[in-house]
Amino acid sequence: MKRSLRKHSKWYVFLIVILVVGCWFFFSNKGEETGELKVTKTPIERSESLLHTACQIQIFHDGDQAIQAMRESFDYIKDMEDQLGTYNEGSDVYRINENAGKGPVKVGDAAFDVIKKGCEYAEKTNGRLDITIGAVVRLWRIGSEDARKPEDWEIKEALKKIDYKKVKLNEEEHTVELLEKGMAIELGAISKGYIADGIKAIMQRHGVRSAIVNLGGNVLVLGKSPSNSEGWRIGIQNPDETRGDTIGSERVKDSSVVTSGIYEQYLQVGDTKYHHILNPQTGYPVENNLSGVTIFSKTSVNGDALSTSAFLYGLEDGMAFINQLDGVEAVFITKDHKVYVTDGLKGHFKVNHKGYQLQ
């Protein structure tokens, strides 16, 4: 009897070992079975010239899911460029502008959603951000080979066509209508943010938890840095330099960082530089003491709209506008190299450039 018990005991021990090893194997591979990707410190990355800027994505994972997420993200950028491009013949925006004053145009989800968001921000800012500024933008064409300084009379005529209240949206029919001939929509102040948020959705669908999306001034980060649990360190561009030089930085997690400034796109006429941020009330580049505004927010579409809006408001009104918003912070940089931050950044945002002073 004792011998039999010893045999059974050994058999039970063997079963227990098998169960323990099996459970360890199951749980150690659970992430792979559920599609969860392993985070790595060395990213897969890709860069392309799209949306009239340099677009770069870094995904801090490896494996087929990460590669597929990268591929779909760039396909999505190209698709959005085709749908939302102002001068892309056949795009939704192009067709809306061509049909101004003639009736409604049926559009896809992207165009409808971005235009609706643009109209909402036009209302919030009392027309400072107005997506119907296209009538003036296409006169200047700053950032293109056809850029020129329009005649004053041309600008005055174009100003008559700027009025976001004359954009008619039909939710049921999914149509957009510009009520007056000569009106034109321009989505440059908001579309890149919408696209960045769309890329984030693609990443999440593929299980990506750690990535950086940079659409030329629109930076969106997923999760936290593999190298630092406090988050990603995002630098604030020095407006006096085109790329690479920063005046300070902030650590963020799962956030959007969007900058609007006068340093990237401008038209040089003699000794005068005309930047691309146009005032819908004057038709000329906005004149104030700001050289750059950076917005920290959870979604990039809001950050994109707010960075332009705050720039158009100017320093004092822009600071007051952002301070009243929940979950949004901003850094304002003036032409005389002074740096101002909203309430939520005070005490921990540091300027590390000797040529700039935090106020």
ABEGO torsion letter per residue (X at the ends): XAAAAAAAAAAAAAAAAAAAAAAAAAAAAAAAAAGBBBBBABBBBBBBBBGGBBBBBBBBBBEAAAAAAAAAAAAAAAAAAAAABAABBGBAAAAAAAABGAEBBBBBAAAAAAAAAAAAAAAAAGGABBAAAAAAAAAAGBGBAABBBBBAAAAAAAAAABBAAABBBBAAAGBBBBABBGBBBBAAAAAAAAAAAAAAAAAAAAGBABBBBBBGGBBBBBEBBAABAAEBBBBBBBAABABGBBAEBBBBBGBBBBBBBAAABBBBBEABBBBABBBAAAGBBBBBABABBBBBBABAAAAAAAAAAAAAAEAAAAAAAAAABBGBBBBBBBAAGBBBBBAAABGABBBABAABBBX
